[in-house]
Amino acid sequence: MRIFPAIDLIGGQAVRLYQGDYDKKTVYNADPCAVAREFRAAGASCLHVVDLDGARDGTTANFDTIAALAGQGGFYMEVGGGIRTEERIRQYLDCGVSRCILGTVAVRDFDFTARMGAKYGDKIAVGVDTREGLIAVSGWKELSDERGPDFCRRLVGHGIRDVIYTDISRDGAERGTNLELYRELLTIPGLRVTASGGVGSLSELRVLRDMGVHAAILGKALYTGKLDLAEVMREAGMC
């Protein structure tokens, strides 16, 4: 199972939100590149980056920071947040990002998402963020009327295999991830699931790995010291 330590960006700083609430923001480091170097030193080879400004308003306020992160090298780096056009996808891929995550646009313009998946293949993933089972969009501010697992089935049906699935109620709450949810998702043939939101212990990571989850994103648990990334990479047999 791949491990993706996370860097969320607002105003060029590494932050964490509580359950997606922009009013409940904690700044952890003004230098995201320094955070990435710490992750690399701990043995990480993957990096998950979210432009929270872009997710909220569609801007590229953090593009220079993301380009700097990609320019450091040494990571398979995926980026999400405000990616709603092919031009934005190309900008990120051209600056060294490995994979782009489509979020709001995947719900609002499914045809576009299917075309991008067909054109760019594994360089495209879809972020499926849910609250009470329903998909949330626009920086988690709005709910659609479709269940997350049903949406995932539609994605696979159109050739998109990779989803980063977040239960918002668990994100940043340090109360464990939603294991039953991932068990349901793993019944969808062809779907590769990245677990995100609330992952906070080695035991949970082992359960996710043994279930067949493709990857896991680690956020607040790393920043608060609840999880030690070097220990995760060493003792849990992750790669």
N, C-alpha and C positions, 0 to 999 in steps of 0.2 A: 504494500500500500504506500502510495506517495504521500508525503507530508508537505503541506504548504503553509509556512508561517505567513501571517497576514500583516500588511501595512495599509491602513486606511488613511486617506489624505483629505485634509481641509486646510485651505490656505497654505499649502506647502509643508504642513506639519503632520507628523504621525499621531493619529488620534484614535480613540475608541468611543463608540456610541453605546448607550444602553437601549437595547431593543429598537434600534434604528431611530431613536429620538434625537434630533439635532440639538435640542435644548439640554440634553444630558450628555455633554461631550467632555471627555478627559483628554488633555494633550499629554502625550507620553514623551515625545522627543521632537524638537524643532528641526532635526536633521534626519530625515528618513533614510538617507544613504548610509548614515552611521548605524542605524537599526539593521539595515540589510547586511552590512558587514559583520555585525554581531551574529546574525542568523547564519551567515556563511561560515564563520569561525566555529559555530556549534555543529556544523556538518550538513546544513540544509543545502539542497541543490534546486529547490523549487521555491517560488515566491508568488504570493497572491496579493495583488494591489488593487485597491478600489478608490476611484476618484469620487469622493462623496459630494463635492461641489458639482461635478458633472452629473451625478445621479439625480441631484435635486433640480438643477437648472439647465443642464445640457451644455454648459460651457466647457472650455479646455483650460480652465484656470490652473490646473496642476500638470499640464503637459510637460513643461520643462523639468519638473521634479521626476516625472515618470521616465522621461528620456534619460535623465541622469542615472536613475536606478538601473535602467536597461543597459546603459553605457558602462556600468561597472563590470558587467559580465559575470559569468559563473553560475547563472540561474536559468532554469526554465521558468519564465515569468509570464503569468497571465494577468490581464488588466480588465477591469470592468468599471462601469460608472459613466453614463452619458454617451455610450457608443450607439449611435442611432443612424449612421450613414456609412456607406462604403468608403467615402473619403476619410472618415475618422479611423476606420479599420486599417486602411492603407497607411495612414500617418503612424499609427502605433506599430504595425508590422515593420515599416521602413526604419523605425528608430531602434529596433532590436527586440521588441516584445514578441514572445513566442506564440501567445494565444489571446484572442479578444473574447470577452464575455458580453453577450447581448442580454439585456434585461428588459426594460420597459418596452423597447421596440419589438421584442419577440412576442409580446402579448398583443400589442396594438397593430403591428404589421407583420403578421405571420408569414405572408408570401415573401417579403423582403428577407426575413430570417432564413427561410428555406432556400432562397437563392444564394445567400451568403454561405450557408452550409455546403451547398453543392459546389460553389466556386472555390472556397478556401479549405474545405475538409476539416481536418483536426485542428486547424488554427482558429476554429470557431467553437465556442461553448455557449450554453445558455444558463444564465442565473435564474433559478426558480426560487423566489422568496415568498413564503406563505405565512399568513397569520390565521389561526383557527382553521387551517386547511385550505384557505382561499389565497389565490395569488395576489401579492401586493406589488404595486408599481409606483413610479415617480418618487424614488427615494423612500419607498415603503409608506407613502402618505395615503395611497388610494388602494382599495380592494376591488378585484375583478369578481366575476361570479363563477369562475371555473376553479375546480379543485386542482391542486398541484399535480398529483399522480395522473389525472386525466390529461393534463397539458403535456406531461412527459411522454405519455403514450402517443400523442399527436406528433411530438418532436421526432421520436424514433421512427414513426411512420413516414416521415419526410427526410430520413437519413441523418438526423442530428443525434449523435450518440452521447455526447458529454454534457452533463448538467451539474451545476453547483447548486445544491439544494439547501436552503436555509429555513429553519423554523424560527421566525423572528422572535417568538416568545422566549426562546432559549438564548438568543444572541446577547452576549455581554452580561448575562444574568448569573453565570457561574453556578448553574443548578443542573448540569448534565445535558447531554444531547438527547434527541428524540429517537431512541433506538427502534421503536415500533414503526415509526414512519419510514426509516430506511429499510426495514424488513419488507414493508409493502412495496417500496420502489424497486427492490431487487427482484421482484416477481415479474418485472417488465422486461421481456426478452430484448437483448441488444443495448440496453441502457447502461452507461458507465456513470456511476454516481460519485460525486465528491460531497462528503458530509461537511456541513458548515453550521455553526451556531451552537454554543454551549459545550463543545468538546473540552473536557477539563481534567481527565485522568488517564493514566496509562492503561488502566483496566478497560475503560471505554474504548480506547484506541484498539486494543487487542480484540475486543468484541466486534468492532466495526471491520477490522481486517479479516477476522475469521468468518464474518458474514459474507464477505466478498465485495465490500465497499472499495471502490477504485482508489480514492484519495480522501484526505481529511485536511481541513483548514483549521489552524490554531491561531486564536486571536488573544482575547483578554487574559486567558490562563497563562500565556507566556509573559504578558506585560506585568501581571501582578505577581509572578513568581510561583503560581500554583503548579505550573508545569515547567520543567527545565528542558529546553529544546535538545541539548546535547544528550540528556538521559533518554529522551524520546527516541532519538535517532540511534542510540547505542543499545538500550535495553529492550526496546519493543520490537527490534528487528525490522525497523522501518527503512525505507530507502527513498 
